[in-house]
Structure formats: C-alpha cells, structure tokens
Amino acid sequence: MARRYRLGIMGGTFDPIHHGHLVAASEVAARFGLDEVVFVPTGVPWQKAGRRVSKSEDRYLMTVVATASNPQFTVSRVDIDRPGNTYTIDTIKDIRAERGGNLELFFITGADALRSILTWRGGDELFGQAHFVGVTRPGVEMARRDISHLPSDKVTLLEVPALAISSTECRERVASGLPLWYLVPDGVVQYVAKRGLYTGANESEILVADPVPDEPAEAVRPTGEGSR
C-alpha cells in the first residue's frame, strides 16, 4: 500500500503572519515528518465580528510573502474564496477535496482551543478527518488532563517558544510607530509599510460576519495570534 501524503494545515487570521506561526509550522513538520504544510488564511473569522480585520487579500498576500522561501510551505485560498463564516470542518473538507489522493492530515491549532473542540461546528466529525496538534507558548499551563476528554491517539501537545510573538502586538507596534523587524519576515515588514497597514493611511475594516447558527458553534481557535 502506498504511503499516505502527510499534510499539515495551519489556519489563522494572519493579520499579520509572524515568526511564531512559521516556527510552529516548522516544528510540527519536523516532529511528524510532514511532506508539506499548507497555510490557510481565514476568510471570515466570525469570532472577531465588530473588530478591525485587514482585507482578506492583504492577509493572503502577506502569507504568500512570508512562506515563499520555504519549499515545504504553501498557501491555500479555500477559506477566503468560500462565502460566509470560516469553520475548521469546512477548511479540512475543502483541503481534502482540493488535494484528493491518499492524505493524512494534521491540523495545527492553539493548545487551549482544544479544550472546547467538541463544541466547534462539526465537532463530532473532526477527529475522523485529521490529527490535531495543539501548540502553546512557554509559561502557558496546559497538560494532558486538560484534554483528557479527547481521543489520545488523535491529539498532540507541542510547546513552541516563538509563539510569545503575537499578531496583536505586531499591529500595536506599527500603530505606535515601532518597528516590526525580526518579529515578522522581512517581506512582511515591507508589505505592511507599502500598504500602510495598521495605520491611519490604511485602517482595517470592521468585520461583519454572518449570523452564527443556533447549533453548537465553533469556539475561538488560537493559532499563536490570539484567535483564528
């Protein structure tokens, strides 16, 4: 039987993408012997409704710029091209449909999000679709007992030091006139400056999300930047 292609999925708002995201993806790829990690910028991160979020094309292009130098990293538009709110179950199913073939999927998310994963939209299907890797930053209390209600063979916890960087901090630094150098890839520093992101020259839009159904809805999914 042919070996299954091992594909990591790294989802996030990526507003902006930073070195914490990239290190997390690289660490997971190394630990699990992944063939590739696909970064998937969120289309409509409904948990952030009413807050300022950069346009999806800006977030997508920053992600392309940030990952371009690593041949193991790719970027998918499945979430930003799909209308309506973004949910992990849709992301995973669309990636499977897009790639086809003999896939083994690894979904990379914030470790604390795993506590409430069963309340996510389609939560009863998720563990049949992918192995979940919960990444966390140093100093964040997270133990196996916190996810003891989840199938142990489908969940792994992984500490990633670089996750001390946050997208919120990056945005605040730009707004305050402080440098982004070495927190994000050089190309992202240049893209943010060229587009005037996070400043009065190009203020992010107020996010408007679709109404969330009454059925159990997906919880906030941190991916190193606070939430997806």
Sequence and secondary structure as in RCSB ss.txt:
>XXXX:A:sequence
MARRYRLGIMGGTFDPIHHGHLVAASEVAARFGLDEVVFVPTGVPWQKAGRRVSKSEDRYLMTVVATASNPQFTV
SRVDIDRPGNTYTIDTIKDIRAERGGNLELFFITGADALRSILTWRGGDELFGQAHFVGVTRPGVEMARRDISHL
PSDKVTLLEVPALAISSTECRERVASGLPLWYLVPDGVVQYVAKRGLYTGANESEILVADPVPDEPAEAVRPTGE
GSR
>XXXX:A:secstr
    EEEEEEEE  TT  HHHHHHHHHHHHHHT SEEEEEE S  GGGTTSEE  HHHHHHHHHHHHTT TTEEE
  HHHHS S   HHHHHHHHHHHH SSEEEEEEEEGGGGGGGGGSTTHHHHHHH EEEEEE TT    GGGGTTS
 GGGEEEEE GGGG  HHHHHHHHHTT   BTTB HHHHHHHHHHTBTSTTB  EE       SS       SSS
S  
